[in-house]
Amino acid sequence: MELIPDRIDSTFRYILIAAKRAEQLVRGAKPRIDMPNRKPSRVAMREVVENLVDWDYTRPNPTSQV
């Protein structure tokens, strides 16, 4: 398994980001790295590790009421 980058706060978030990117690849998005004959999930994981996938997460405000 790939090492999770420091900028990602949990394994769960890493999986969510990679899964979203893999879905984009399956739907026809062009890979940002050259990994011939690889599964979209592996390509997505490598792209996340190499910081090629833009993502944003803002923590909820603990003082706000839902």
C-alpha positions in Angstrom: 0.0 0.0 0.0 1.1 3.5 -0.7 2.3 5.7 2.2 -0.3 8.3 3.0 1.0 11.9 2.4 1.3 14.1 5.5 -1.1 16.6 4.2 -3.9 14.0 4.4 -5.2 13.7 8.0 -6.4 10.1 7.9 -6.4 6.8 6.0 -10.2 7.2 5.5 -9.8 10.6 3.8 -7.0 9.2 1.6 -9.3 6.4 0.5 -12.2 8.8 -0.2 -10.0 11.1 -2.3 -8.5 8.2 -4.3 -11.9 6.6 -4.8 -13.4 9.8 -6.2 -10.4 10.2 -8.6 -10.7 6.5 -9.6 -14.3 7.1 -10.5 -13.3 10.1 -12.6 -10.8 7.8 -14.4 -13.4 5.1 -15.1 -15.7 7.7 -16.5 -13.0 8.8 -19.0 -10.8 11.4 -17.3 -7.2 11.4 -18.6 -4.6 10.0 -16.1 -2.1 12.6 -14.9 0.7 10.0 -14.7 1.9 7.3 -17.1 1.1 3.9 -15.6 0.2 1.6 -18.6 -2.0 -1.4 -17.9 -2.9 -0.4 -14.4 -6.3 -0.4 -12.7 -7.9 3.1 -12.2 -7.8 2.6 -8.5 -4.0 2.2 -8.5 -3.5 5.1 -10.8 -5.7 7.3 -8.6 -3.8 6.2 -5.5 -0.5 7.1 -7.1 -1.8 10.5 -8.3 -3.0 11.3 -4.7 0.4 10.4 -3.3 2.2 12.5 -5.9 0.0 15.5 -5.1 -1.6 15.5 -8.6 -5.2 15.5 -7.3 -6.7 18.8 -6.1 -8.9 18.4 -3.0 -10.0 20.6 -0.2 -11.4 19.9 3.3 -12.4 22.4 5.8 -13.2 21.3 9.3 -16.7 22.2 10.5 -17.1 25.1 12.9 -17.6 23.5 16.3 -19.6 26.6 17.5 -22.2 26.4 14.7 -25.5 24.6 15.3 -26.9 22.3 12.8 
